[in-house]
Amino acid sequence: MQTKWYILICLIIGLAACEPETTCHQELDSAVQITLSADSITSAGDTAYYAQWDSVTVVGIGSDIGMQGKGVKVMGLELRPDTSLTAYLMLYHNQIDTLYIQHTPRQQFISMACGCAVYHTITAAWSSDPRVDSVSIINASVETVAQDNLCIYLHE
């Protein structure tokens, strides 16, 4: 008889504990993290290296994405989920550059409470500015965890 009561109590406790999660506790936004590695020649002829934009303004082409800042070491920019090419107009050092990022968006199921997040895989990146030597892919996977994805190599 005690075994039946024990099983009944365990069953009731088990059913009460199985309520669906209705609150999402996870970050769903993913952003490509862009760093800078740059050098310029000073008036004395020396090479000065720097790894941050003194002032930068970024506006997404065909989207509402944008940012502005001073002393920026890392830019976190969203990639468009509806296309495989995201482009940004970047204004720094009084010149306009266009940064292109080719990527593959994919929906990733997180949970019933959170739904899906859009992750991306970067396949290529390039710049229209002749001062930019290259744009290298450090980590092609853009997910909800912030990590350096691209590095712009700039020579002025």
N, C-alpha and C positions, 0 to 999 in steps of 0.2 A: 504494500500500500504506500509506503514511504517513497518508493521508486517512482510511482505514478505521479505523486505530488512534486517530486524533484524534477521530473521531466516536464510537467505542466508549468512550473515556475520558470524553468530555463527557457521554455518555448515563449512564454509571455515576455520575459526580459529580452530575449532575442528579437522578437517582433517589434518591441518598443524601441530598440536600439537601431533599427533599420529604417530610419526616416531619411528621405532624400535630402542631400545638401542643396540649399537654395541660395547660398551666398558664395560668390567667387572670391577666393583669397589669393589669387595669382595675377601677376601683371600680364596683360595680353598684348601690349604694344611692343612692336619690334622696330628697331632703328639701326641703320647702318652707321657705324662709328668710323669717322674719318679723322686721321691724324696728318700732321704736316712735318716734312723734313726739308728744310730749305737752307740756302746760303746766298749771300750777296757779297759783292766787292765793295769795301768801304772807300772813302775818298783818299785814304792813305795807301790803297792798293792791297789791303789785307782782306782775307776771307772771313766773314762773320756768319756763324751758323745759328739758326734759330728753329724752334719747334712749336711755335704758336703764331696765330694770326694776331697782329696788333689790333686790327679792327676788321671785321668781316660782316657782310650782309649777304644772306642767301635767300633766294626766292625760287620756289618750285615752278617749273614750266608745266602748265596745264593742271596745276593743283593748288591747294591752299597752304602747302608746306612752306615754311619760312622761318628764319631766325636772324638775329642780329646780336653782335657782341664784341667786346674788347678783351684782349688777352686770352683768346680762345685756344685751348690746347687740343681739345677733341670736340668734333661736331657730331651730334646724334641727329640724323635726318631719316625721316620715314621714306620707304620706297612705296611706289604706287602699287596697290593690289590688283588693279584692273588692266595692267599692261606689263610688258616685259622690258620696257625701257623707261627709266626715270631720268629726267634732266633738271639741272639746277643752274640758275644764273647766280654767279658769285662775284661780289664786288669787294676787292681787297687791293690795297696799295694803289687806289684810284684807277684801277683797270678792271674790266669786266671779263670774266672767264665763264665758259659753259662746261659743266661737269656732267658727263653721261655715264650712267650705270645700267648695264644690261643684266637682267636677272630673271629668274624663274620663280614666280610666286606660287605658294602651295598652302592650302588650308591644313592646319594641324588641330585635331580634336584634343581638347584639354580635359574637359569633364562636362558632366551634365549641367552643373551650375555655371560654368564659365563659357561653355560652347567651344568655338574654334578661334584660333589665332592664325594670322597670316605670317608664315615664315618665307624666307627668300633664299635662293642660292645665286650668288653673284657669278656671272660667267665672263664678264669683261667690264672694264672701266677705262675712260679716256677723257682728255681735256682738250678744249679748243685753244687754250692759251699757249703761245710759243715759249713762254717762260717755264712752263711745266715740262720737265724732262720725261716724267712718266707718272702713271697712277698704278700702283701695284696692289694686288689682292693679297692681304695678309691672312684673312680667314673668310672663305666664301660663304659660310653659313651665317645668315642673319636671323637671329631668334630673339626671344624675350630677354635673354641674359645679355647684358652689355659686354661687348668684347670688340677690340680693334678689328675692323674689317678691311679698310682701305688706307693707303698712305699716299699722299700727294708729294712728289719730289719736285721741288721748285728751285730754279736757279735764276737769280736776277743779276 
